[in-house]
């Protein structure tokens, strides 16, 4: 189960159904974490900010990432272009969306290096990156240069973190827009799970991208989602941090959206 997206009254759980959506959700989490902590002043906030940048770099190191993102953008462009003659479509909104897609595709095509290559050329950052995978690998005696940098004034640290995040701006724009289009596809349906269990057949002719489940927070339930080629299965469990997870025996009313291309 990947990151949950929290709203005011409900909680929405998202399950990616392919690799590029899975990577996009992980990157979105890291970009959101970075955006939050880079505004704060303490050395601990700067640690999390820099860790977020280095984890994004690690995800972006995949040799097929650029091609996967380009393929996804082109797939959405082709699918949305077919809607231009549909009577019920908001032509102005569709035109705006297609313009953004074209612009992102052009920027991605003209991007010759790996995402964040400038950061990989930094000896300081690359001395920190491998230490993230060792428990307390960035403590003072293990990374004295990093320790000294964390003791710089907050204004200096925040400005440098902002500069380090800038080369990742295009990647963030692509991730944000792909997830926005994915989440907007499909329609939310009110659904019931008897005894905390739900199962439904999937249309094999549809290329599903993501499953979204919306639950009222007071229910204190979370789903475990299994998606096969033909079937969607959901078990709802009661949250209990102190005991083994148990599937609820109650009827669960929830919102279900099967996002599609």
Order of alpha helices (4+ residues) and beta strands (2+ residues): beta-beta-alpha-alpha-alpha-alpha-alpha-alpha-alpha-alpha-alpha-beta-beta-beta-beta-beta-beta-beta
